[in-house]
Amino acid sequence: MKLKKDDALWKGILEDVFDDFLLFIFEAKAEIIDFTKGFEFLNK
């Protein structure tokens, strides 16, 4: 199933750049985001 393969690739890319994405979108709030705690990505 090609759709699931592409979906997994897209999710992997988002997980790899999520912290940079947050910094880009919420630049003014960067000091209140605690990146040391990490993120838990749900499969749903």
matplotlib code that plots the C-alpha trace (Angstrom):
import matplotlib.pyplot as plt

x = [0.0, 1.7, -0.4, 0.8, 4.4, 4.1, 2.2, 5.0, 7.6, 5.7, 5.3, 9.0, 9.9, 7.6, 9.0, 12.6, 11.9, 9.1, 11.2, 12.5, 8.9, 7.7, 10.5, 9.6, 5.9, 6.1, 9.4, 8.2, 7.3, 10.5, 11.7, 8.6, 8.9, 10.8, 12.6, 14.5, 11.4, 11.1, 7.9, 5.7, 4.3, 1.0, 0.2, -3.4]
y = [0.0, 3.1, 5.5, 4.0, 4.1, 7.8, 8.5, 6.9, 8.9, 12.2, 11.4, 10.6, 14.0, 15.9, 14.1, 15.0, 18.7, 19.3, 21.4, 23.6, 23.9, 25.2, 27.7, 28.9, 29.2, 30.5, 32.5, 35.1, 32.3, 30.3, 31.1, 29.4, 26.1, 23.5, 21.4, 19.4, 17.4, 16.1, 15.2, 12.1, 11.5, 9.5, 7.0, 8.1]
z = [0.0, -1.2, 0.9, 4.2, 3.1, 2.2, 5.4, 7.5, 5.6, 6.2, 9.9, 10.2, 8.6, 11.0, 14.0, 12.9, 12.5, 15.0, 17.4, 14.5, 13.3, 16.7, 16.8, 13.3, 14.0, 17.6, 17.4, 20.0, 22.5, 22.1, 25.6, 27.2, 25.3, 27.2, 24.6, 27.2, 28.0, 24.5, 22.7, 22.6, 19.1, 19.1, 16.4, 16.0]

ax = plt.figure().add_subplot(projection="3d")
ax.plot(x, y, z, "-o")
ax.set_aspect("equal")
plt.show()
